[in-house]
Amino acid sequence: TGAKNNMIHSNDLSYSNGLFHLLFSANYWGDDRHIVHCVHAVSPTIEGPFREPRTDQWFENRIDPQVFRDEDGRLYFYVVKFTDGNVIWAREMNQDFSFAGEPVEQFSSQKGTWETINERVAEGPFVIKYRGRYYMMYNANHTDPSYGSYQLGVCEADNPLHFNTGGKYSHPVVRANTDSY
């Protein structure tokens, strides 16, 4: 309850089984404790109010939640965990937004590439499907404006749980505005 608006970010809104599902990151750096988790709240209307279906535990650990619904209706959850720098993880979900199966590591930023100009950051996953292929857009490098190197990358896969370093484009698709072209 102590988190302020500037400590809430990375919202993702989905509609499933008559409910709007709002996922977001809560990054609370308070004097009493630190919280870096994902929150899940639901509402029958898009205007809310949104309420957490479970208040006895966090929905997921860490940041940047996103849910992708495949053409067959299956749901996939993507999140960033701090396991080796910022690492993107995925797992299948049930229709009620409970988890199905174990989390699967997707990838992290690679040393010596455009992804690690200053920090080992891979975050903000967003998945789409186009012409039978899955595409994950993600951000790499540090967000702090003093670095000026935050860039957008793309990774391709044939399965929503199989994104890996081999599927990454070798260059950013949106470069930092500080780059000279």
C-alpha positions as CSV (number, residue, x, y, z in Angstrom):
1,T,0.0,0.0,0.0
2,G,3.0,2.3,0.4
3,A,3.9,2.2,-3.3
4,K,3.4,5.4,-5.2
5,N,2.5,5.9,-8.8
6,N,6.1,6.2,-9.9
7,M,6.7,2.7,-8.4
8,I,4.1,1.0,-10.6
9,H,5.0,0.2,-14.2
10,S,4.9,-2.3,-17.1
11,N,1.1,-2.7,-17.2
12,D,-0.4,-5.5,-19.3
13,L,-4.2,-5.8,-19.8
14,S,-5.9,-9.0,-21.1
15,Y,-9.5,-10.2,-21.3
16,S,-10.3,-13.8,-20.5
17,N,-13.3,-15.7,-19.3
18,G,-15.4,-12.6,-18.7
19,L,-12.8,-10.8,-16.7
20,F,-10.2,-8.1,-17.5
21,H,-6.8,-9.2,-16.1
22,L,-4.4,-6.4,-15.2
23,L,-0.8,-7.3,-14.6
24,F,1.8,-4.8,-13.5
25,S,5.2,-4.5,-11.7
26,A,5.4,-3.0,-8.3
27,N,8.8,-1.7,-7.4
28,Y,8.6,-0.3,-3.9
29,W,11.9,0.8,-2.4
30,G,10.7,1.9,1.0
31,D,12.3,2.5,4.3
32,D,10.6,-0.5,5.8
33,R,11.1,-3.1,3.0
34,H,11.7,-3.6,-0.7
35,I,9.2,-5.1,-3.1
36,V,10.0,-6.0,-6.7
37,H,7.1,-8.2,-7.8
38,C,4.3,-8.6,-10.4
39,V,0.7,-8.1,-9.3
40,H,-2.4,-9.6,-10.9
41,A,-5.8,-7.9,-10.5
42,V,-9.2,-8.6,-12.1
43,S,-12.4,-6.7,-12.9
44,P,-15.6,-7.5,-14.8
45,T,-15.3,-4.1,-16.4
46,I,-12.4,-2.3,-18.0
47,E,-13.1,0.7,-15.8
48,G,-12.5,-1.3,-12.6
49,P,-12.2,-1.4,-9.8
50,F,-9.5,-4.0,-10.1
51,R,-8.9,-6.4,-7.2
52,E,-6.3,-9.1,-6.6
53,P,-7.9,-12.5,-6.6
54,R,-5.2,-13.8,-4.2
55,T,-3.9,-11.4,-1.5
56,D,-1.9,-14.1,0.4
57,Q,0.9,-14.2,-2.1
58,W,2.5,-12.3,-4.9
59,F,1.5,-13.3,-8.4
60,E,5.1,-13.6,-9.6
61,N,8.6,-12.5,-8.6
62,R,10.2,-9.6,-10.4
63,I,9.2,-7.3,-13.3
64,D,7.6,-6.7,-16.7
65,P,4.7,-9.2,-17.0
66,Q,3.1,-9.8,-20.3
67,V,0.4,-12.4,-21.4
68,F,0.2,-13.7,-24.9
69,R,-2.9,-15.5,-26.2
70,D,-2.1,-17.8,-29.1
71,E,-4.5,-18.6,-32.0
72,D,-5.5,-21.8,-30.2
73,G,-6.5,-19.8,-27.1
74,R,-3.5,-21.0,-25.0
75,L,-2.0,-18.4,-22.7
76,Y,1.7,-17.7,-22.2
77,F,3.2,-15.5,-19.5
78,Y,6.5,-13.7,-19.9
79,V,8.4,-12.0,-17.1
80,V,11.9,-10.6,-16.4
81,K,13.8,-12.1,-13.5
82,F,17.2,-11.1,-12.1
83,T,18.9,-14.5,-12.5
84,D,21.9,-13.5,-14.7
85,G,21.5,-9.8,-15.3
86,N,17.9,-9.3,-16.5
87,V,16.7,-12.6,-18.0
88,I,13.4,-13.2,-19.8
89,W,11.4,-16.2,-18.7
90,A,8.1,-17.8,-19.9
91,R,5.6,-20.3,-18.8
92,E,2.2,-21.5,-19.9
93,M,-0.9,-20.4,-18.1
94,N,-4.4,-21.8,-17.5
95,Q,-7.4,-19.8,-18.6
96,D,-8.0,-18.6,-15.1
97,F,-4.5,-17.1,-15.1
98,S,-3.0,-19.7,-12.8
99,F,0.3,-21.2,-13.9
100,A,0.6,-24.4,-15.9
101,G,4.0,-26.0,-15.9
102,E,7.4,-24.7,-14.8
103,P,9.0,-21.4,-16.0
104,V,11.4,-21.8,-18.9
105,E,14.3,-19.4,-19.4
106,Q,14.2,-17.7,-22.7
107,F,17.4,-15.5,-23.0
108,S,19.5,-12.7,-21.5
109,S,21.5,-10.0,-23.1
110,Q,24.8,-11.2,-24.6
111,K,28.1,-9.8,-23.7
112,G,30.0,-8.1,-26.5
113,T,26.9,-7.2,-28.5
114,W,24.7,-4.2,-29.0
115,E,22.7,-5.5,-26.0
116,T,25.4,-4.8,-23.4
117,I,26.7,-1.4,-24.2
118,N,26.4,-0.6,-20.5
119,E,24.4,-3.2,-18.5
120,R,23.2,-6.8,-18.9
121,V,19.6,-5.9,-19.4
122,A,16.9,-7.7,-21.4
123,E,13.4,-6.6,-20.4
124,G,10.0,-5.5,-21.5
125,P,9.1,-8.7,-23.4
126,F,6.1,-8.4,-25.8
127,V,5.1,-11.4,-28.0
128,I,3.1,-11.4,-31.2
129,K,2.5,-14.1,-33.9
130,Y,2.8,-13.3,-37.6
131,R,2.6,-15.8,-40.5
132,G,3.1,-18.8,-38.2
133,R,6.2,-17.4,-36.5
134,Y,6.5,-15.9,-33.0
135,Y,8.3,-12.6,-32.4
136,M,9.4,-11.2,-29.1
137,M,10.2,-7.6,-28.9
138,Y,12.4,-6.7,-25.9
139,N,14.6,-3.8,-24.7
140,A,18.3,-4.0,-24.0
141,N,20.7,-1.8,-22.1
142,H,20.0,0.6,-19.2
143,T,16.9,2.8,-19.1
144,D,18.7,5.7,-17.4
145,P,18.8,8.7,-19.7
146,S,22.4,9.4,-18.7
147,Y,23.4,6.2,-20.6
148,G,21.3,6.9,-23.7
149,S,21.6,3.4,-25.0
150,Y,18.2,1.7,-24.5
151,Q,17.3,-0.1,-27.7
152,L,14.6,-2.5,-29.0
153,G,15.5,-5.9,-30.2
154,V,13.6,-8.8,-31.8
155,C,13.8,-12.5,-31.3
156,E,12.1,-15.1,-33.5
157,A,10.9,-18.6,-32.6
158,D,8.7,-21.4,-33.8
159,N,7.1,-21.9,-30.4
160,P,6.0,-19.4,-27.7
161,L,8.2,-21.1,-25.1
162,H,11.3,-21.5,-27.4
163,F,12.8,-18.0,-27.7
164,N,16.6,-18.2,-27.4
165,T,19.8,-16.4,-28.3
166,G,20.0,-18.1,-31.7
167,G,16.7,-16.5,-32.7
168,K,17.7,-12.9,-32.0
169,Y,18.3,-10.4,-34.7
170,S,22.0,-9.3,-34.7
171,H,21.0,-5.7,-34.5
172,P,18.5,-3.5,-32.8
173,V,15.3,-2.7,-34.7
174,V,14.9,0.6,-33.0
175,R,18.2,2.3,-32.0
176,A,18.9,4.7,-29.2
177,N,18.4,8.3,-30.3
178,T,22.0,9.1,-29.3
179,D,23.4,6.8,-32.0
180,S,24.9,8.4,-35.1
181,Y,23.7,6.7,-38.3
